[in-house]
């Protein structure tokens, strides 16, 4: 059994769902981010909400 399989979430997904709904409405996301952090959500989980909603940034590299 892997370590990841042994880790249990210490919070409900409600905080991340609220963040996603705030993004959908165009509301200020900061209060929802703070709530998610207080509920022990990780940076990766919070960023996952933004990546699903807006996509991941990928910089184009151009050579002169």
C-alpha positions in Angstrom: 0.0 0.0 0.0 1.4 3.4 -0.9 1.7 6.4 1.4 -0.9 8.3 -0.7 -3.4 5.6 -0.1 -3.0 6.0 3.7 -3.6 9.7 3.7 -7.1 10.8 4.6 -8.5 14.2 4.0 -8.9 16.3 7.1 -11.6 18.5 5.5 -14.7 18.3 3.3 -14.5 19.3 -0.3 -17.1 22.0 0.5 -14.4 24.6 0.8 -12.9 23.8 -2.6 -16.4 23.7 -4.1 -17.2 27.1 -2.6 -14.0 28.4 -4.2 -14.9 27.0 -7.6 -18.4 28.5 -7.3 -16.9 31.9 -6.4 -14.7 31.7 -9.5 -17.7 30.8 -11.6 -19.6 33.9 -10.3 -16.5 36.2 -10.7 -16.5 36.9 -7.0 -13.5 37.7 -4.9 -11.7 34.4 -4.4 -9.5 35.4 -1.5 -12.0 34.7 1.4 -12.7 31.3 -0.1 -9.0 30.6 -0.4 -8.5 31.6 3.3 -11.3 29.3 4.3 -9.8 26.4 2.4 -6.4 27.0 3.9 -7.9 27.1 7.4 -9.5 23.7 6.6 -6.1 22.3 5.8 -6.4 22.3 2.0 -3.0 22.2 0.3 -1.7 24.7 -2.2 -1.9 22.1 -4.9 -5.6 21.4 -4.2 -6.4 25.1 -4.3 -4.4 25.6 -7.5 -6.2 22.6 -9.0 -9.5 24.5 -8.7 -8.0 27.4 -10.6 -6.4 25.2 -13.2 -9.7 23.3 -13.8 -11.6 26.6 -14.1 -9.1 28.7 -16.1 -6.4 26.3 -17.4 -2.7 26.2 -16.6 -0.3 28.9 -17.7 2.3 27.9 -20.2 4.8 30.4 -21.4 5.9 30.3 -25.0 9.6 30.4 -25.4 10.7 32.2 -28.5 14.2 32.5 -29.8 15.4 35.6 -31.5 
